[in-house]
Amino acid sequence: MLSEFLLAEMSRLGAQGALPLHRQLYEALRRAMLDGKLGAGERLPSSRDLSQDLDLSRNTVVAAINQLSVEGYLASRVGSGTYVNDNVPRATPGRTARSSGGQAASPQARRLSTRGQALATTYCATELEVQPFTPGIADFSAFPVTLWQRLQNKHWRMTYPDMLDYNDSGGYAPLRRAVADYLRVFRSVHLEADQVVITTGTQQSLELCARLLADHGDTVWVEDPAYWGAVKAFMATGLSLHPVAVDEQGINPSTADNAKPPRLIYVTPSHQYPTGAVMSLPRRHQLLATARAHDAWVLEDDYDSEYRFSGPPISSLEGLDTDGRVFYMGTFSKVLYPGLKIGYLVVPKPLVAAFKQAHYDLNRPGQMPVQAALAEFIEMGHFASALRRARQNYGERRQCLLEALKPVLRDTPEGPSISGAEQGLHLCLRLPPDVNDHALAQRLAQQGLTVRPLSAYCLARSDLSGLVIGYGYAPLADIERCGPLIAAAVRQALGVS
Ligand SMILES: Cc1ncc(COP(=O)(O)O)c(C=O)c1O
């Protein structure tokens, strides 16, 4: 029976690691088609039946079906249901692959490790496409290219052979000093410049921490819903992901979570990604106490704290830590441009030498002339000006989006709400759990508007629905024009149009 096969496949995938449920179902359905258990032209059971048979939420089922439709495995016929497309290839019988528990596997599956396959199939590139409303993307078209070019030229002219070598000291010293000065003043981080390790961004900071602080199979607590980049970094380093639910005060470990003691705890306390929740002061103290009780390390990802538009300023979690167990990380992606690939990791003092050594051995860091140009960019006040301009720009865009979304909140008082609009480059429009946010996002995509369904970020939860909407990348005119379209689609989904 199809549902038995799907349940068995999902249970196998679930045991392998951190694939969210909708992705497990996607994989299981895909396998059923490739193995011929669901033949070309065959009708898929309805999402309602699948949801009942597999004990999954409708959102989870619809998300999996939508993704398979986007990839061409399935096609919907109006009024008649969803069918397997005629051109779905069948796996060659008789071949086996480790990755599919001894069943025949696609050519891609045969080339990849189990981990590689999980990495390649958890959230695909189309979901990460940069579009005007994609969350978390800064408007890098505003970056002062000419000035940057001038600084780069200057530092390339001045460069001496050492600057062209790998670097084993954690990065260009003046840049590390500039970062330390900024973090001390604006983020209340306790640090000396020597504790700053320049990395190629948050991904590399996370991977370094995962490799140096945890062993293969150790448990990492991640927020649920979660930042995909962090999930992938931990998957890639062989850690066992344990999702911990987030509420309006941030990560909220239960007794059951505490029975899964973490080695690492990954959090985004100043603006939880993607819900935007700000971790409250009591919750911060509680988290530090929990980390102490488990002797765990806390990884604080402070990815967009530069943009605070309303509410009291929030300082770092690291600033409250008296125990030296918080690793603080940040990035230049959100103020300058993502392709710059420069971020920073603040390492507790006793581990600085080990981190610099391992960073050198694993990553062979370099790019000293670029780091030198960035140091001067900061020292000469250009970073502060870029930040001022960006805050002004994003503040206007944010306000415009909030205005556009007002009709959604006005007529449906007990339903939707907005979270996380005080800071950063995105906000989260929370919807009642029975609203199918994948279908809503898909409808908007058909109008050329890419917003992300909140449930797509969930690892173990099925109680969240909403839209994660970016306003950093979209020009003001686009928000003015398209914001009302988003509002209208949401009202329609809520049945109040
Ligand atoms: C929570 C979070 N952390 C980190 C990053 C990116 O950091 P980087 O570009 O340095 O890898 C993002 C990007 O959107 C993010 O959302």
The ligand as an SDF file (V2000), in Angstrom:
LIG
                    3D

 16 16  0  0  0  0  0  0  0  0999 V2000
   19.9790   34.0830   10.4620 C   0  0  0  0  0  0  0  0  0  0  0  0
   21.0240   34.4010    9.4220 C   0  0  0  0  0  0  0  0  0  0  0  0
   22.3140   34.2780    9.7400 N   0  0  0  0  0  0  0  0  0  0  0  0
   23.2800   34.5340    8.8180 C   0  0  0  0  0  0  0  0  0  0  0  0
   22.9730   34.9360    7.5350 C   0  0  0  0  0  0  0  0  0  0  0  0
   23.9910   35.1590    6.4630 C   0  0  0  0  0  0  0  0  0  0  0  0
   25.2570   35.3630    6.8440 O   0  0  0  0  0  0  0  0  0  0  0  0
   26.4510   35.1730    5.8050 P   0  0  0  0  0  0  0  0  0  0  0  0
   26.0850   35.8630    4.5230 O   0  0  0  0  0  0  0  0  0  0  0  0
   27.5880   35.8300    6.4860 O   0  0  0  0  0  0  0  0  0  0  0  0
   26.6760   33.7000    5.6460 O   0  0  0  0  0  0  0  0  0  0  0  0
   21.6480   35.0830    7.1790 C   0  0  0  0  0  0  0  0  0  0  0  0
   21.2850   35.4720    5.7920 C   0  0  0  0  0  0  0  0  0  0  0  0
   20.1900   35.6660    5.4080 O   0  0  0  0  0  0  0  0  0  0  0  0
   20.6500   34.8170    8.1450 C   0  0  0  0  0  0  0  0  0  0  0  0
   19.3530   34.9390    7.8130 O   0  0  0  0  0  0  0  0  0  0  0  0
  1  2  1  0
  2  3  1  0
  2 15  2  0
  3  4  2  0
  4  5  1  0
  5  6  1  0
  5 12  2  0
  6  7  1  0
  7  8  1  0
  8  9  2  0
  8 10  1  0
  8 11  1  0
 12 13  1  0
 12 15  1  0
 13 14  2  0
 15 16  1  0
M  END
$$$$
